Structure formats: structure tokens, C-alpha cells
């Protein structure tokens, strides 16, 4: 049974993908003395963009919602202060 491929949560430009690939290769070699080929690194990058990135994306959305909610509450207070008696 073939594994259903999820679409990535984000799409990198070719330059960003190349930079990410280089960083993964360097990390694996520096940290684990493991030399990976382009295919293996592409698989790792795909794992990050399809399985791990959504967690960071969702957290960023939550943080943005929290920030906006606080900002709107502040604006609402400012508007109430402008109310005439």
C-alpha cells in the first residue's frame, strides 16, 4: 500500500530549498559524522515541510491571534476613552 503524500505546509523557493539542503547536509556531517546524498537530504527536508512545519505554523498562528487579541483590546480601551459624556 503506497503512503499518501501530504502537500507541504510551505513551499520554498529553489534558493531556499538549496540553502536548507546545504544546512541539513552540514548539520548531519558535523553532528553525526554522517554524509548524506541529495536524495536522503531531500527526504529529510520533505519530512520537515510536511510533518514538522505544520506544528510551527500552527503555533505562529496562535501567537499572532494572541497578539492581535491583546492589541484589539487596547484599541477598544482607547476608543472608550474618546467617548464624550
PyMOL commands that set and color helices and strands:
alter all, ss='L'
color gray80, all
select helices_A, chain A and resi 14-32+38-81
alter helices_A, ss='H'
color red, helices_A
deselect
rebuild
show_as cartoon
